Amino acid sequence: APAALESYRKSMAIRQQLANNDPSNSGWQRDLSIAHERLGDTLRLQGDIAAAITAYQRSRAIILSLTQRYPENEQFQRHEKITLSRLQDLRDIEAG
């Protein structure tokens, strides 16, 4: 799946640029968080646990910022819980 990985990285670069251009745009921030999460999923499937953890940490940092700004947004809350769960699963794998 090197092609998938490359595709996610290109997509993320575009989303990062959009998010940087307008940090107050919650939609672009959410999209960037999802891009990091999907990259983490791909890296996990490829067995690169350390890189997957980094991707999930980046995803979670973005979504945590959004949940703090928009505590009433259930979609952001759900996304944060999913990302945290995936991150914990990988930390458990890494711990052996």
PyRosetta script that sets phi, psi and omega in degrees:
from pyrosetta import init, pose_from_sequence

init()
pose = pose_from_sequence("APAALESYRKSMAIRQQLANNDPSNSGWQRDLSIAHERLGDTLRLQGDIAAAITAYQRSRAIILSLTQRYPENEQFQRHEKITLSRLQDLRDIEAG")
pose.set_psi(1, 30.3)
pose.set_omega(1, 175.7)
pose.set_phi(2, -59.7)
pose.set_psi(2, -32.5)
pose.set_omega(2, 179.3)
pose.set_phi(3, -65.9)
pose.set_psi(3, -39.8)
pose.set_omega(3, 178.6)
pose.set_phi(4, -64.6)
pose.set_psi(4, -42.0)
pose.set_omega(4, 179.7)
pose.set_phi(5, -62.1)
pose.set_psi(5, -44.9)
pose.set_omega(5, 178.7)
pose.set_phi(6, -63.2)
pose.set_psi(6, -40.7)
pose.set_omega(6, 178.8)
pose.set_phi(7, -62.1)
pose.set_psi(7, -44.3)
pose.set_omega(7, 178.1)
pose.set_phi(8, -63.2)
pose.set_psi(8, -39.5)
pose.set_omega(8, -179.1)
pose.set_phi(9, -66.6)
pose.set_psi(9, -39.4)
pose.set_omega(9, 177.1)
pose.set_phi(10, -65.2)
pose.set_psi(10, -44.7)
pose.set_omega(10, 178.7)
pose.set_phi(11, -60.5)
pose.set_psi(11, -42.0)
pose.set_omega(11, -179.2)
pose.set_phi(12, -65.5)
pose.set_psi(12, -38.0)
pose.set_omega(12, 179.2)
pose.set_phi(13, -61.0)
pose.set_psi(13, -41.2)
pose.set_omega(13, 178.4)
pose.set_phi(14, -66.5)
pose.set_psi(14, -46.8)
pose.set_omega(14, -179.5)
pose.set_phi(15, -63.4)
pose.set_psi(15, -37.1)
pose.set_omega(15, 178.1)
pose.set_phi(16, -63.0)
pose.set_psi(16, -42.8)
pose.set_omega(16, 179.8)
pose.set_phi(17, -63.3)
pose.set_psi(17, -44.1)
pose.set_omega(17, 178.4)
pose.set_phi(18, -62.2)
pose.set_psi(18, -45.0)
pose.set_omega(18, -179.6)
pose.set_phi(19, -64.1)
pose.set_psi(19, -38.4)
pose.set_omega(19, 178.6)
pose.set_phi(20, -67.5)
pose.set_psi(20, -36.4)
pose.set_omega(20, -179.0)
pose.set_phi(21, -68.3)
pose.set_psi(21, -28.4)
pose.set_omega(21, -179.0)
pose.set_phi(22, -145.1)
pose.set_psi(22, 78.3)
pose.set_omega(22, -176.7)
pose.set_phi(23, -60.8)
pose.set_psi(23, -20.4)
pose.set_omega(23, -179.4)
pose.set_phi(24, -82.6)
pose.set_psi(24, -7.6)
pose.set_omega(24, -179.4)
pose.set_phi(25, -80.3)
pose.set_psi(25, 102.5)
pose.set_omega(25, -175.5)
pose.set_phi(26, -65.4)
pose.set_psi(26, -30.2)
pose.set_omega(26, 178.3)
pose.set_phi(27, -64.6)
pose.set_psi(27, -44.0)
pose.set_omega(27, 179.2)
pose.set_phi(28, -69.3)
pose.set_psi(28, -36.4)
pose.set_omega(28, 177.2)
pose.set_phi(29, -64.1)
pose.set_psi(29, -44.1)
pose.set_omega(29, 178.5)
pose.set_phi(30, -61.8)
pose.set_psi(30, -44.5)
pose.set_omega(30, 179.3)
pose.set_phi(31, -60.1)
pose.set_psi(31, -39.1)
pose.set_omega(31, 178.6)
pose.set_phi(32, -66.2)
pose.set_psi(32, -41.0)
pose.set_omega(32, 177.2)
pose.set_phi(33, -60.6)
pose.set_psi(33, -44.0)
pose.set_omega(33, 178.8)
pose.set_phi(34, -63.9)
pose.set_psi(34, -39.1)
pose.set_omega(34, 178.6)
pose.set_phi(35, -61.7)
pose.set_psi(35, -42.6)
pose.set_omega(35, 176.9)
pose.set_phi(36, -63.5)
pose.set_psi(36, -40.4)
pose.set_omega(36, 179.6)
pose.set_phi(37, -62.7)
pose.set_psi(37, -45.0)
pose.set_omega(37, 179.9)
pose.set_phi(38, -65.7)
pose.set_psi(38, -37.4)
pose.set_omega(38, 174.6)
pose.set_phi(39, -61.3)
pose.set_psi(39, -43.8)
pose.set_omega(39, 177.2)
pose.set_phi(40, -59.4)
pose.set_psi(40, -41.7)
pose.set_omega(40, 177.6)
pose.set_phi(41, -59.2)
pose.set_psi(41, -45.3)
pose.set_omega(41, -178.7)
pose.set_phi(42, -65.6)
pose.set_psi(42, -44.8)
pose.set_omega(42, 179.4)
pose.set_phi(43, -63.1)
pose.set_psi(43, -39.3)
pose.set_omega(43, 177.7)
pose.set_phi(44, -60.8)
pose.set_psi(44, -45.4)
pose.set_omega(44, 179.6)
pose.set_phi(45, -63.2)
pose.set_psi(45, -29.2)
pose.set_omega(45, 178.7)
pose.set_phi(46, -84.4)
pose.set_psi(46, -3.3)
pose.set_omega(46, 177.5)
pose.set_phi(47, 87.5)
pose.set_psi(47, 6.8)
pose.set_omega(47, 179.4)
pose.set_phi(48, -91.8)
pose.set_psi(48, 77.6)
pose.set_omega(48, -172.9)
pose.set_phi(49, -63.5)
pose.set_psi(49, -43.4)
pose.set_omega(49, -178.2)
pose.set_phi(50, -61.4)
pose.set_psi(50, -44.8)
pose.set_omega(50, 179.5)
pose.set_phi(51, -68.4)
pose.set_psi(51, -35.4)
pose.set_omega(51, 177.9)
pose.set_phi(52, -64.6)
pose.set_psi(52, -41.8)
pose.set_omega(52, 177.6)
pose.set_phi(53, -59.6)
pose.set_psi(53, -44.0)
pose.set_omega(53, 178.5)
pose.set_phi(54, -60.1)
pose.set_psi(54, -44.3)
pose.set_omega(54, 179.9)
pose.set_phi(55, -62.9)
pose.set_psi(55, -43.4)
pose.set_omega(55, 178.4)
pose.set_phi(56, -66.1)
pose.set_psi(56, -36.8)
pose.set_omega(56, 177.6)
pose.set_phi(57, -63.0)
pose.set_psi(57, -40.9)
pose.set_omega(57, 178.1)
pose.set_phi(58, -65.2)
pose.set_psi(58, -43.2)
pose.set_omega(58, 177.8)
pose.set_phi(59, -59.0)
pose.set_psi(59, -47.0)
pose.set_omega(59, -177.0)
pose.set_phi(60, -65.8)
pose.set_psi(60, -39.1)
pose.set_omega(60, 179.3)
pose.set_phi(61, -59.6)
pose.set_psi(61, -41.8)
pose.set_omega(61, -179.9)
pose.set_phi(62, -67.7)
pose.set_psi(62, -47.5)
pose.set_omega(62, -176.2)
pose.set_phi(63, -69.4)
pose.set_psi(63, -31.5)
pose.set_omega(63, 175.1)
pose.set_phi(64, -63.0)
pose.set_psi(64, -40.7)
pose.set_omega(64, 177.1)
pose.set_phi(65, -60.4)
pose.set_psi(65, -41.3)
pose.set_omega(65, 179.4)
pose.set_phi(66, -68.6)
pose.set_psi(66, -39.8)
pose.set_omega(66, 179.9)
pose.set_phi(67, -67.6)
pose.set_psi(67, -29.3)
pose.set_omega(67, 177.0)
pose.set_phi(68, -73.2)
pose.set_psi(68, -37.1)
pose.set_omega(68, 178.9)
pose.set_phi(69, -76.1)
pose.set_psi(69, -32.6)
pose.set_omega(69, -176.0)
pose.set_phi(70, -129.2)
pose.set_psi(70, 68.8)
pose.set_omega(70, -174.8)
pose.set_phi(71, -63.1)
pose.set_psi(71, -19.7)
pose.set_omega(71, -179.7)
pose.set_phi(72, -83.9)
pose.set_psi(72, -8.4)
pose.set_omega(72, -176.1)
pose.set_phi(73, -81.3)
pose.set_psi(73, 105.7)
pose.set_omega(73, -177.2)
pose.set_phi(74, -67.0)
pose.set_psi(74, -32.4)
pose.set_omega(74, 178.9)
pose.set_phi(75, -62.9)
pose.set_psi(75, -44.0)
pose.set_omega(75, 178.2)
pose.set_phi(76, -64.8)
pose.set_psi(76, -41.7)
pose.set_omega(76, 179.4)
pose.set_phi(77, -60.9)
pose.set_psi(77, -44.6)
pose.set_omega(77, -179.7)
pose.set_phi(78, -64.1)
pose.set_psi(78, -44.1)
pose.set_omega(78, 179.5)
pose.set_phi(79, -60.8)
pose.set_psi(79, -41.4)
pose.set_omega(79, -179.7)
pose.set_phi(80, -63.2)
pose.set_psi(80, -41.6)
pose.set_omega(80, 179.6)
pose.set_phi(81, -64.8)
pose.set_psi(81, -41.0)
pose.set_omega(81, 179.0)
pose.set_phi(82, -64.1)
pose.set_psi(82, -46.0)
pose.set_omega(82, -179.2)
pose.set_phi(83, -63.5)
pose.set_psi(83, -42.4)
pose.set_omega(83, 178.0)
pose.set_phi(84, -62.0)
pose.set_psi(84, -41.4)
pose.set_omega(84, 179.2)
pose.set_phi(85, -61.8)
pose.set_psi(85, -44.6)
pose.set_omega(85, 178.8)
pose.set_phi(86, -64.1)
pose.set_psi(86, -40.5)
pose.set_omega(86, 179.1)
pose.set_phi(87, -63.7)
pose.set_psi(87, -43.9)
pose.set_omega(87, 178.9)
pose.set_phi(88, -64.7)
pose.set_psi(88, -39.7)
pose.set_omega(88, 177.4)
pose.set_phi(89, -58.3)
pose.set_psi(89, -44.3)
pose.set_omega(89, -178.8)
pose.set_phi(90, -69.7)
pose.set_psi(90, -36.8)
pose.set_omega(90, 177.1)
pose.set_phi(91, -64.3)
pose.set_psi(91, -36.0)
pose.set_omega(91, 176.0)
pose.set_phi(92, -64.5)
pose.set_psi(92, -42.3)
pose.set_omega(92, 177.9)
pose.set_phi(93, -62.2)
pose.set_psi(93, -45.5)
pose.set_omega(93, -177.9)
pose.set_phi(94, -63.5)
pose.set_psi(94, -35.7)
pose.set_omega(94, -179.7)
pose.set_phi(95, -73.3)
pose.set_psi(95, -18.3)
pose.set_omega(95, 176.7)
pose.set_phi(96, 85.3)
pose.dump_pdb("model.pdb")
